[in-house]
C-alpha cells in the first residue's frame, strides 16, 4: 500500500518506521485534507519525521440508477378500463454509499392504473444530498375492439302505407315509406 512506500536514509542501519494514519477517511461530502505523519527512529535513538496529505475531493456525483425500468405498454384488465400493473423498484449505486431510493410520483406498483400514459418517478439520494431521478411511463391501452350486432332490417310495407318492424326488442320506426 501507499503507506509502505517510504524511503529511509540511515547511517546506523537499523530503524523502525511508524505512521499515525488510523485508516479513516475524512468527510466525503465537504472534502478536505487528512495529514499522515511518518516517524523514523534509528538504532542509535535519532528520530526524523515527514508528512503527506490525503486530499478528499467533495462528493458532487449524483447516484446512478442501475436498473431504471423501460417504458411499458399494457392492456386493460378484462371488462375494465383500468389495469393492475406491477413493476420493479429501481436500484441506485453511489461512490459514497448508500443511496436511498424513494418513490416520488405516479402510481405505485401493484395499484390500479387508468387508461392512458402515467409517468412514474423515483429519486435516489446519497449521504451528501446529491440526487438523480429515474422515470418511465406506463401506457394502459384498451386494445379490445368492441363488437355490435345490428337487428334484422326486415321492414314490411303494407297496403295502407304503414311500416311494421317485426322485432320485439326494438322500437317501431316513425314515419311512412
Secondary structure, DSSP 8 states (H G I E B T S, - for coil): -GGG------SSS-EEEEE---S----TTT-EEEEEEEEEEETTS-EEEEEEEEEE-------EES-----EEEE--TTSSEEEE------EE-TTS--EEEEEES--TTEEEESEEEEEEEEEE-TT--EEEEEEEEEEE-------------EEE-TTS-EEE--SSS----S--
